[in-house]
Amino acid sequence: MKAAQNDIKSVRNQDADRLKEELVSLKKEQFNLRFQQATGQLEKSSRIREVRRAIARVQTVLREKSPKAKV
């Protein structure tokens, strides 16, 4: 639980441009992990879950920072 709180705090401290770059990087990693899984080369299947949750964290913070979210 503590690690997740530290992760979200570090994500919230970044600016929107950096978060978008990180999101692209995470999506590429997710694609590569799925490709490895399909070909049977994936060694650490738990990494897929970690990356998926990291993507969700970044998307959540981006939505929080968007001007439309401030109602």
C-alpha positions as CSV (number, residue, x, y, z in Angstrom):
1,M,0.0,0.0,0.0
2,K,2.8,2.4,0.9
3,A,4.5,1.8,-2.5
4,A,1.3,2.7,-4.4
5,Q,1.0,5.9,-2.4
6,N,4.6,6.8,-3.2
7,D,4.0,6.0,-6.9
8,I,0.9,8.2,-7.2
9,K,2.7,11.1,-5.3
10,S,5.6,10.9,-7.7
11,V,3.3,10.8,-10.7
12,R,1.3,13.8,-9.4
13,N,4.5,15.9,-9.1
14,Q,5.3,15.6,-12.8
15,D,4.0,18.0,-15.4
16,A,1.5,17.0,-18.1
17,D,4.1,16.8,-20.9
18,R,6.2,14.4,-18.9
19,L,3.2,12.3,-18.1
20,K,2.2,12.1,-21.7
21,E,5.7,10.9,-22.6
22,E,5.6,8.3,-19.8
23,L,2.2,7.1,-21.0
24,V,3.5,6.5,-24.5
25,S,6.5,4.6,-23.0
26,L,4.3,2.5,-20.8
27,K,1.9,1.6,-23.7
28,K,4.9,0.5,-25.8
29,E,6.1,-1.6,-22.9
30,Q,2.6,-3.1,-22.5
31,F,2.5,-4.0,-26.3
32,N,6.0,-5.6,-26.0
33,L,4.9,-7.6,-23.0
34,R,1.8,-8.8,-24.7
35,F,3.8,-9.8,-27.7
36,Q,6.3,-11.7,-25.5
37,Q,3.4,-13.5,-23.8
38,A,1.9,-14.5,-27.1
39,T,5.2,-16.0,-28.3
40,G,5.9,-17.7,-25.0
41,Q,8.9,-15.6,-24.2
42,L,7.5,-13.7,-21.2
43,E,9.4,-14.4,-18.0
44,K,7.6,-12.3,-15.5
45,S,3.9,-12.3,-16.1
46,S,3.2,-10.1,-13.1
47,R,4.9,-7.2,-15.0
48,I,1.8,-7.0,-17.3
49,R,-0.3,-6.1,-14.3
50,E,2.2,-3.6,-13.0
51,V,2.4,-1.8,-16.3
52,R,-1.4,-1.8,-16.7
53,R,-1.8,-0.2,-13.3
54,A,0.9,2.3,-14.0
55,I,-0.9,3.3,-17.1
56,A,-4.1,3.8,-15.1
57,R,-2.2,6.0,-12.6
58,V,-0.8,8.2,-15.3
59,Q,-4.2,8.5,-17.1
60,T,-5.9,9.4,-13.8
61,V,-3.5,12.1,-13.0
62,L,-3.7,13.5,-16.5
63,R,-7.5,13.7,-16.1
64,E,-7.1,15.4,-12.8
65,K,-4.8,18.0,-14.4
66,S,-7.0,18.7,-17.4
67,P,-9.0,21.9,-17.3
68,K,-12.3,20.1,-18.0
69,A,-11.9,18.2,-14.7
70,K,-12.0,21.3,-12.6
71,V,-15.8,21.8,-12.3
